[in-house]
Amino acid sequence: MLSETITQPLLSYIRRYVELSNEDVQSINGAYETRTFKKGDYFIHQGDHIDEVAFIIEGVMRVFRTDKGKEVTLFLKDENSFVTSVTGYSAHRLSPYTVQALEDSTLLVMNSERRKALFEESLAYQRFSMMMLERTIQDMEGRIDSQIADNAARRYLRLLQDHPSLIQRVPQYHLASYLGVTPESLSRLRKYL
């Protein structure tokens, strides 16, 4: 069982959505394990069976897909974010995505077996998980809408507003991929703005 000191960021995050009893805290601490990743390490590989979800304590993770040899960054996740391949994890399918550490990272990781046990032990965590699923769907729809309706400048400004630290922490070519532009276009855009 992890100590509450290690899981404090996760517990604080959950408490923003639901109240937790002492029993809930104990169950959560028992469900997660700490795992560290060096810059460049992979948490998930495209095509793998996925059985884990992680909460980022420290670091930045990139969710991307490789298609015809080209990597396309779909999401950039930093501290106080969950990361997994939702399709792979919840539907027990092969992951369509790869998740890679862009800097040394510390994650709290839970597999689906421990999640099932946690759901049985904690109604609060069940409610929290439903809220996170709804939020994930909203984030995905927002990302799709932004890619369709917003120009690159608007997408960049939104990233700067919502996650300013990522601008400094993520290599420009990954930012460009996330924004749907070339690195050269991103460089011109940054000079213009």
Secondary structure, DSSP 4 states (H G I P E B T S, - for coil): ---HHHHHHHHHHHHTTS---HHHHHHHHHH-EEEEE-TT-EEE-TTSB--EEEEEEES-EEEEEEETTEEEEEEEE-SS-EES-HHHHHHT-B-S-EEEESS-EEEEEEEHHHHHHHHHH-HHHHHHHHHHHHHHHHHHHHHHHHHHHS-HHHHHHHHHHH-HHHHHHS-HHHHHHHHTS-HHHHHHHHHH-
